[in-house]
Structure formats: structure tokens, C-alpha cells
Amino acid sequence: MKQSIYFVATALLVLAGCQQTPKNQFTINGAISGDSLEGKMVLLSPAQRNAAPIDTSYIAKNQFIFKQVVSNPEHLIVSFSQDTRKENIDVFSEANTTADIVLDGDNSKASGTPLNDTYFHFSQEAKDIGEKYMDLNAKMRDPKIKEEDKKAIEEQLEQLMNDYSAVTLKTTLENKNNIVGATLLPQAMDQLKPQETINLIDSMPEYLRSTERIQKIRKGVVASLKTQEGMPYLDFELQTTEGKPAKLSDYVASNKIVVIDFWASWCGPCRRSLPAMKKLYSKFHKKGLEIVGVSLDQKKDAWVNAIKEEGITWPQISDIKGWACKGSTLYGVRGIPSMFIIGKDGKIALSDSHDVKEVEKKVSELLK
């Protein structure tokens, strides 16, 4: 009898041990709105383009659950797709925590852990700014809009962009030692000097700064140090819209001042800057200014059509490789529009400017 009790007790201890929550487990308790979802699949994937799912869960009574053992926090995506309904939400894994996720269109939310609460707060601020931006942008497209109203809206749009940049930078710096800061860094970098970005990366925990993504960012920023003001310009060769090879040095050699304008057909701020660029070109071209547009498009037709639509008359070159463009990579371009001025001495007189007014002021000084 005693022996039987001993075996039963041992079995219970083993069973209890098997049911213990694994060390460093991260749990997602999910809820999803809608009807007829029973048995449908929800995916958990790394937050990387074309990344394969790392786990699946099946909906039961509008709920789903994921359990992952994690060593370091990771940026993940929870996604659901059925017919025309597609939903996804960012979630950050944290060891020994449980995140609560709701998939419900615009009301979707990930919360319940420090990292997810932080990112959700940022997302809400960004969403509010984005909605105001979209409303104003719609007004801008009204063909009946008055010129004075258009100018006022442009100023409001610029302020909203500045507001978004400020929120992004603030959140990045407040979270520089965790994965939320690392996730937002690419968006915040425009507000930092290259060396500040390098210092920020170098101060991150080793598990963050050693990732391929962060190392790639650091490599690009280090490259941008070679194109700061006072440095000799770096030459590169791309192709014209006709497919003919053209070097930057070809334009530098035959003009007093060259403005390199990194842009793309899909870039709203780039295209909004073009009227001012046209005025700049008209005012200074005969005095020795040349503008060289370098497109970060990936589709040649989109690039060529944008040139025609906007009536751009200055030289245009590209390799149709998007952000992998040889020119933008060489110059460490992190956001567009981005403009560089090459002076008469072959040195960079203005680096990575996003402001046509700033460019015009510098060109005016150099052509005196």
C-alpha cells in the first residue's frame, strides 16, 4: 500500500513538472471579431519582408493563442487573412509575459506588456497625425481649391510631418535600449546627425546592435560620413531614361554647381517639392547650375511617366533598384527627397538637405 502511494505521488510530481510554464515563455492571448471564423488560421511571423511564419494558431470561439520560448525580445507580426479581410498587427515578444491582442480593424490593439504598451501608445499618436494628414491631403486634391488655401494647407502638412518626426524621435530615444527603439530607428534617423546615429547604435544592447538590420543601418550611416560638407564628391554611374550610361562626373565637369536630387515617383514630398525645384532651375541654370535627378524607383515606367507628368527638364538617371540604388547607397541616403550640392571645387557644399529653400540659399551664395 505504501509503495502504491509512493508511485502515485511520484506520478503527480512528474505530471506537475510537465505542466509548469516553460522558462522564458511568451504568450499571446488573442481575440478576433467577426462571424464564421471557427477553425480559421492565424499566423505568427517575424517582422521581415517575405518572412515565413514561425507558428500557427486556429480560432476557437473567436479566440486564439500562441506560446513561444524567447531568449531576447523580437518584433513579430500576427496576421489573419480570409477572402477580402486582411489584418495584421505588430507585437513584441518578452520572456515570461503575456500580451493581449485584439484583431478588429481600426480598433486592433496589442497590449499587456511594457514593450507592447509603449509601441501601442506611439502607434496611436502616429495614427492621429496620419489621419489629419490624409484629411488635409484630400483637400489639396480639390480642383476648386484657392491658392491661398493651398498654401495654408501645405504649411499644415509640413507641420504634421514635423510632429510625426518629433514623436518618432522621442519614442526612439526613450527606448534606445530595447527593441521598440531599434524598430523605430530608421524613421528617426532623419532627425539625427550621422555620428549621433552611430553613437546611438553603439550604445544599444549587444543583441540589438548585432542584428543584420541594425548593422546594415550602421554601415549606411558610416558611408554617409564620406559625403558630409567639405568632403570630395563621390562619383557613380547610372543610366538615363534612354538606357544610356551617365556618370555624375559628366555633369560636374561641365557646370559650376551641381545639385543631386535623390527622389522617386512614389514619394509625395519629393513631388510636392518639384515646383520649387523648377523655379530654382529656371533662376540659376544659365548661371551655371545643373540639377541631376537620381530616382529610387523600381519600375521604369513609373519613373519616366512622373518625369513627363511633372515636366522635369533637368537630367535624370537611375538603375531602377529602389533603395538599393548605387548612388543613394554611396551617399548614405536615408530618406527622400535628399539633396546634395557639389561646388566649383568638387567638394560637397551642402549635404542631405530636404529643404529646397535651404538649397536655393546655398546655390545663390556659391554662384555670386
VENKA-V790928 format. One record per helix or strand of 3 or more residues. SS is the DSSP state (helix for helix, strand for strand). FROM is the first residue (numbers start at 1). TO is the last residue. Records with the same first field share a line. If there is no record, write none. Layout:
# VENKA-V790928
SS = FROM-TO, FROM-TO
This chain:
# VENKA-V790928
helix = 2-19, 105-107, 114-140, 147-174, 179-191, 194-202, 206-209, 212-227, 248-253, 268-287, 300-310, 322-324, 326-330, 356-366
strand = 25-32, 41-46, 53-58, 63-69, 75-82, 85-92, 97-103, 109-111, 237-239, 245-247, 257-263, 289-295, 315-318, 338-342, 347-353
